[in-house]
Amino acid sequence: MPCRHLAAHHAGCDSAFTVDASRVTFGTGSLPEVGDRARALGMRRVALITDVRLRALPWFAEVAASLVAAGLDIAVFDGVAIEPTDASLDDAVRFVRDARPDGFVSLGGGSVIDTAKIAALLSTHPAPLRAYVNAPVGEGRAVPGPLAPHIACPTTSGTGSEVTGIAIFDDLALHAKTGIASPRLRPTEAIVDPRTTATLPANVVAASGMDVLCHAIESFTARRYTQRSTPATPTQRPMSQGANPWSDLGCREALRLANAYLVRAVVDASDREAREQMMWAATLAGIAFGNAGVHAPHAMAYAIAGLVHQAGIAGDDGRGGSLGARGDDRARLQFAPAGYPSAPIVPHGIAVGIGAPAVFRAFASFAPERHLEAATLLGADTRDASLDDAGTLLAHAVIRISRAIGLPDGTSGVGYTADDTADLVAGTLPQQRLLANAPCDVDRECLEQLFGAALGYADVDAR
Ligand SMILES: [Zn+2]
């Protein structure tokens, strides 16, 4: 076992946690509340951020009509890229600078909501994008002041972006997914209307549902907030503050709901109860991870998704050398799942879910009670189990659900081989914000072992 117990903190450890949450309106038919809510926040001219697919759906018309009925001007930006890049974000920022809105409404999945967060940030507090990006990738500069109000209306039951202060994008020059994290990025309000998921393809529900599951398990098994050093000042306490009693509440309920409803929501689009309950699970898990933080499966996912995305971009524009030594055989990294228009792509929830079982199996000994409880909440029979079984039981529970919703088997299922381990480890190591939140210390050797174990789970009998 190359992963190590946490180094003892020499300075004092923290003894408090902070609860941070957006105002959330949840319910079937709640979307048309957006106009009144935007006006109440003082908005007069709204940047309505979405993507071309959503613009053609009735939810967009509902939101636009509600804003207009409330007497607001709207300027529509529908150029959000699935899996935003620094280049696609530039377009959104330019749009916002020209449109000069005093508030934002975002309608879409995590890509749309994250784009709105960054557009609001850079149009309010101009700086090069990388200035605000988490260190060591960027400067990690603090967001200097409040942003214009933002109402986020999610249309997938997954990312939880509507209730978090985190925005993720691909840095094309660095060949890496990275992000900006600040409480100031958190949307002012979220309006969560489960009707919007009725039109989602099964594959999208599966991927986003696995993301929900992992948000809950990772936040539940993250290092405790009492294992992190006390911040220099209270306002510097990180959002990824570690597992705490508030986040635990959301994690437990999200896991219970995902166990009951995720497979149903994927296999039957007309199962309104299942899709509604998964939307609520996504909201709870989002609030939980926004207050606790996720860890290694998400750090690994950014490398897994990033290399495939880069392979696609390199293939598109002929920049064949941009992948270094692996450039020649990038053809195998062309994963193209049904339901996603811009391939190759490893959707975020798939990228997280294919590495997660390897992590839970390897890390369980550092927090065995929590891994065992998570396995129980996911339906594993833990009556005769000992704490030594916790990692295997939780890994198998996640694999069982992954198979039932049709996810690829491990990283080999999206085209990776053992030859890619060094690249994947190199892409994961910079994700220190996430790795530092794991229940054990995670170094290069630990990640090599995890990526080796995550290649596939075909030998697992997970019934
Ligand atoms: Zn996620």
Residues whose N, C-alpha, C, O or C-beta is under 5 A from the ligand:
A	BS01	ZN	D211
